[in-house]
Amino acid sequence: MFPHDATLEYTYETPTRARAVENAVAQEIGEIDDERSQTTLERSERTITFKIVAKDLTALRAALNTWMTLVDVAEQAARTGARAFAPDG
C-alpha cells in the first residue's frame, strides 16, 4: 500500500520537445522503483505527467528529487541539441 502520492506535470512548447524529454527519462521508469516508491509516466501531446506513489514521505521526497533532476538534465540536453541543429547554429 502506498499512502502518499504526488504528481509532476511538465508542459512544453511543442510535442517534439515533450517527446524528446519523455524518451530521455522513460527508460528509467521501473528501474528506479523499489519497495518504497513507484512512478508512472504519461505523455499527451505537449504534456508529460509523472505519478509517484510512496510508502513514506522520505521515499516520496527522494523520488520527487530524482525525477525532477532527470527531467532537468533531459531538458538541458534537448535545448543544447536544438541549438546545435538550428539553421543559424
Number of C-alpha atoms within 10 A of each C-alpha: 9 14 9 14 17 14 13 13 12 13 15 15 9 11 16 13 19 22 18 15 23 20 12 17 15 15 10 13 14 11 10 13 16 11 10 16 23 21 22 14 16 12 16 11 13 15 18 19 16 19 15 23 24 24 16 14 15 12 19 21 14 12 22 21 11 13 19 13 12 16 16 13 15 18 19 13 15 18 12 12 11 13 12 11 9 9 7 6 7
